[in-house]
Amino acid sequence: MENKLIDKRYKVPEDLLMDILRILFKNNIKHKITGIQKQQNSVLLNVNFDLISIRNKEAKENMEGILTDYSVYMKGLLGDTVLMLDEEDEEY
């Protein structure tokens, strides 16, 4: 079976870091911390998902749901901070 690997970049607020890392470790998903943004209290994270794996798909949806809910909850306090980065975003 062929893998469908994708690389996603996230800006994870320190409030959520342990929750996100727990999801990654529990599902054995490869990831790499690529930077720290002290002023925004966040960590830049690269994550490699295999979308053929149901566990990876569910983990991706779970992570993105948490980040989206956090953005909605913190609306107004986060300003224009984007937590899920596109490939073109160069915030590193």
C-alpha positions in Angstrom: 0.0 0.0 0.0 1.4 3.4 -1.0 1.8 6.1 1.6 0.4 9.6 1.1 2.7 11.7 3.2 2.1 15.4 3.8 4.1 17.9 5.8 2.1 20.4 7.8 3.3 23.4 9.8 1.7 24.6 13.0 2.2 27.4 15.4 1.3 25.9 18.7 0.6 28.2 21.7 2.4 27.1 24.9 -1.0 26.5 26.5 -1.7 23.7 24.1 1.8 22.3 23.5 1.5 19.3 25.9 -1.9 18.3 24.4 -0.5 18.5 20.9 2.6 16.6 21.7 0.6 13.9 23.5 -1.4 13.3 20.4 1.8 13.1 18.3 3.5 10.7 20.7 0.4 8.5 21.2 0.0 8.0 17.5 3.7 7.7 16.7 3.7 10.7 14.3 7.0 12.1 13.1 7.4 15.8 14.1 10.1 18.4 14.6 10.1 21.6 16.6 11.6 24.1 14.2 11.4 27.3 16.2 10.2 29.2 19.2 8.5 32.5 19.1 9.0 34.0 22.6 6.9 37.1 22.0 3.9 35.0 21.0 4.5 32.2 23.5 4.4 29.6 20.8 6.3 26.8 19.2 6.7 26.2 15.5 6.1 22.6 14.7 6.5 20.5 11.5 4.4 17.4 11.4 4.6 14.5 8.9 1.2 12.8 8.4 0.5 9.6 6.4 -3.0 10.2 5.2 -3.5 6.5 4.3 -3.4 5.7 8.1 -6.7 6.3 9.7 -4.9 7.0 13.0 -2.9 9.7 11.4 -6.0 11.2 9.8 -7.8 11.3 13.1 -4.8 12.7 14.9 -4.5 15.5 12.3 -8.2 16.3 12.6 -8.0 16.2 16.4 -5.0 18.6 16.4 -6.5 21.0 14.0 -9.8 21.0 15.9 -8.0 21.9 19.1 -6.1 24.7 17.4 -9.3 26.0 15.7 -11.2 25.9 19.0 -8.4 27.7 20.7 -8.4 30.4 18.0 -12.1 30.9 18.4 -11.9 31.0 22.2 -9.0 33.5 22.1 -10.4 35.6 19.3 -9.5 39.2 20.0 -6.6 38.3 22.3 -4.6 36.5 19.6 -5.0 39.2 17.0 -4.2 38.0 13.6 -2.1 35.0 14.8 -2.5 32.0 12.5 -2.0 28.6 14.2 -2.1 26.5 11.0 0.5 27.7 8.6 0.3 27.3 4.8 3.3 26.1 2.8 3.9 29.7 1.6 4.0 31.2 5.1 7.5 32.1 6.1 7.2 32.9 9.8 10.3 31.0 10.7 
